[in-house]
Amino acid sequence: MTTQRKADLLLVLITGFWGCSYYLSDLALGEMPPFALCAVRFLLAFVLLGIVLFPKLRHVNRKTLLWAVPAGLSLTLTYIGATVGLLYTSISNAGFICSLPAVTTPLLTFLVYRKKPERRMLLCLVLCTVGLGLLTLGNDFRPAPGDLICLLCALGYGINLLVVEHAVHQPEVDALQLGVFQQLVTGAAMLVLSLLFETPCLPQTPTGWGSVLFLSVFCTGIAFAITAVQQKHTSAVHVGLIFTLEPLFSAIVAFFFAGERLAPRGYVGAALMMLALVTMEAGFPFLKRKKAVEE
């Protein structure tokens, strides 16, 4: 198994964690406001990782800390969109829109680096976009107010993927340390927002605490640390495309734990998303032919 294939499989596992996060966030938001939830989620994740990984974090250089600032601020924008938007739209719509980094990342890559996506990637983007739409959007396709807020998530995470991809290829930047310290920046920023605009509070029930702990440990601490490290072995566009599986996992969790059922077209959408992932991983020769001829 190649290094990139291993990286992709780990990223698929992380995407599964994030698919669970919509349901868990919905539970937690019943007990605490959105900025407070994000502050606790990211600061607790940072503390836990700091304890477990202390030997690897005790000697962090200035350049890694500097890159953690834009990485953490872009994550702040991401989770403002995802968490606040979830208050004003359905879980399905939030899952679709928050998975749009699969589309925004190639667009941002083109705008920043003038790097045109290859034919295979363009096909996968089309399959993912159509599949996600069939899986999650309603018949009228009219956005709820929260849908527009969720667009901040797609934009913010697209920026984060590009920032982290650029940072981890700098010789002085430690990918693991960057993945951990960006969470400190995000948690601190969310705490400030909570103090300014909310009345901060903690969960009041075992269900609330269980949701927050799972979000902190698996969906935040482990997820972003691994993502930063694995981006040394794959591209930001590749990562963004894998993350389109997030609403598929979210739908599975909702099916078993919230009693939600997909419409027939939703299953078609899920199949298209899986086809996109297989196409990306298999690298069918006819999709590469044009590039080979040009070279």
N, C-alpha and C positions, 0 to 999 in steps of 0.2 A: 504494500500500500504506500503510495507516495505521500510526501509531507503535506502537500496541498490537500490531498484527499482526507488525511487525518484531521487537518485543520477544519475542513468543511464539515466533517462528521461532528466534531466538537461544537461547531457553530449551530448545527441543526439541533443538538441537545439543548443549547442555550435558548434557541428559538422556542423549544418546547416549554422551557421555564417561563419565557415571556408570554407564551400563549396562555399559561395559567394566571399570569399577573392581572389580566383584565377582570376575571372573576374575583380574585382576591382583593384587588383594589376597590372593586365595587362594594365588597363586604366592609373593608376598612373605612371607606368614605362615608359609611353610615354612622361612624363613631367619631370621626375627626375630619377637619377641613383639609383641602388638597395640599396646600403648601406645607402644613405641619406634617402630613403623611409623608411627603417627599423628603422633608428635613430629617425626620426620624429614620426613614428608610435608608438614606444615603449616609448619614452620620453613623448609624449603628453598623452598617456594612463596613465603613472605614475602620471603626474601632475593632470589629471582629477580625478583619484582615490584618490590621496592625498588630494584633496579639499573635495571630497564627504565623504571620510572615515577618515578624520583627527582625530576625537576622538579615533578611534580604532588603529591608526597608530602612535600616538604621543609617546607612550611608547613601543618602540620595544627593545627587548633584544639582547644581543651580539650573542647568538647562532642562532637566527633566521637570523640575518644579515650574519653570516658566511655561513649558508646553502644557502642563496640567491646567493652567488657567484658561486658555481658550477651549481646551477639550472639556473642562468642567462647565464652563459657561454655555457651551453649545448643548451639553446634556441638560442644563437648567432649562433652556428654551424647549428642548425635546419633551421634558416631563411637565412643564407648564401646559404644553399643548395636550399631552396624553391624559394627564390627571384632571385638569380643569375641564377639558373637552368631554370627558367621560360623564361629568355631571349633567350635561345638556344634550347628550345624544345616546343612541343605543350602543351596546357593547359591540355589535356586529359592524356598525358604521365606524366606530372608533378603531376596531381591528383592521378594517380596510385602509382607512386613511393613514393610520400610524405605520402601516407597512409600505407606504409609498416611497420610502428611501430607495427601494428597488428602482424607482423611476427618477427620483430627484438626484440620486448619487451620480448616475451617468450624465445627467444634464449639468450638474455642478462640475463634474470632471471635464466635460467639454468646454464649459465657460471658463474654468480656471486654467486648465492645461491644454486646451484645444485638442484633446485626445478623443478621437471618434471611436464609438463602440464598434466592435466587429460584428459581422452578420449574425453569428450564432447568438451573441448577447442581445441584439435587437429582436430576434425571434423570441427569445426567452422573456424579454420585457413585455412584448405584446401578449404572449400567452399568460404571463402573470397578471397583467393589468386586466385582461378580459376575465380570467379565472377569478380574481379577487372580486371583481364587480358582480359576477354571477353568484358568488358565494355569499356576499354580504349586503348589497344594495337593494333597496325596496323597489316597488314597481314604478313609483313616480320620479325617482332619482332626484328628489328635491332635498337639498342639504338642510339639516337642522342647525341651529346656531352653534352647537358644539362641534359640528363637522368642520366649520371654518376655523375654530380654535384648534382642532386636531391637526390642521395643516401645518401649524407651528412645529408639531412633532416631526412630521415628514421633513420639513426644512431643517430643523435643528439637528436631527440625527444624520441627515445627509452631510451636513457641515462637519459633524463630529467624526464621521468615518474618514473624511478627507484629511482633517486635522491630525487624527491619530495615525493614519497611514503615512503621512508625511513625517510626523514626529518619530515614529518607531524606526525609521530608516536613517535617522541622524545618528552618527557614531557615538555620541555622548548620552543619548537618551536610552534609559532602561525601560523596556516595554511593560514589564510587570509593575514597576514603580509608577509609571505613568497611569496605568489602569487603576491603581489604587488611589493615587493622590487626586486624580480628576474627580473621584467620588467625594473627597473632602471639600473640594471647591463647590461642587454641586450642592452638597448638604449645607454648607455655610450660606450659600446664596439663597437657598430655599428657607433657611431659618430666618434670615433677614426679611424676606418677603412675608413670611408668616407673622413675624412680630409687627410688621408695618400694616398688614391688611387683614389679619385674622386675630382670633383669640385662640392661641395655641392650646392644644390639649392632647392627652394620650388616650389610647384605646381603653375601654372600660370593661370589656368582656374577654374571656378566653378565646373566643372566635376572632375578635379584633386583634388581639396580641398574636395569635397563631398566624393570621394573615400577614401582619406586619413583619413578623420574624421570617416567614418564608420569602416575602418580597425582599427583605434585607439580605438574607444569606444567599439564596439561590438566584433570584432574579436581578440582584444588584451586585453584591460583593463578588461572588464567583463569576457571574456572567461577564461583567465589564473587565475584570482582570484577565480572564481567558480570552475575551475578544481582542483586547489590546495586544496580547502576546501572539495570537494566531494571525493577526493582520501582517505580521512579518512574513507569512508564508502564503498569503493570498491578497487579492486586490480589494479596494473599497467597493468597487462595483460588484464583484463576486459576493462579498459579504452582504451587501444590500439586497441582492437577489435571493440569497438563502433565507434572509429574514422575511421574505414574502410568505413563508410557511407559517408565520406567526398566527394569522387569523384562522388558519386550518386547525392548528393545535387549540386555539381559543374555542373554536366551534366544538371540538371533541370534548373539552372540559365542560363547556356549557351543556352539552348533550347529557353527560353523565351526572353532573352535579347541580345543574339549574333546570333540567328538564326541557331544554330548548331542542327543537328539531329543525333540520334543514329542509327547505323546499327542494323539489327535484332538480331545479337548475343549480342549486347550491352544490349538489353532488357533482354536477358537470364541472362547475367552477373548481372544486377541489381536485378533480381529475386533471384539469388543465394545468393547475399549479404543480402537481406532481410530475406531469409531462415536461414542464419547463425545467424542473430541477434535474430530471434524468437527461434532458437535452444538454444542459449545461455541463453535467458531469461526464456524459458519454463522449461528447465532442465528435458528433457525426461528421465523417469526412466531407460530405457534399456541402456542409456549411462552412468549411474552411477552404474550399477549393479556390474561391476567388482570391483570397489572401495569398495562397501559395503561388498562384499564377503571377500575381503582381510582384511577388518577391523574386 
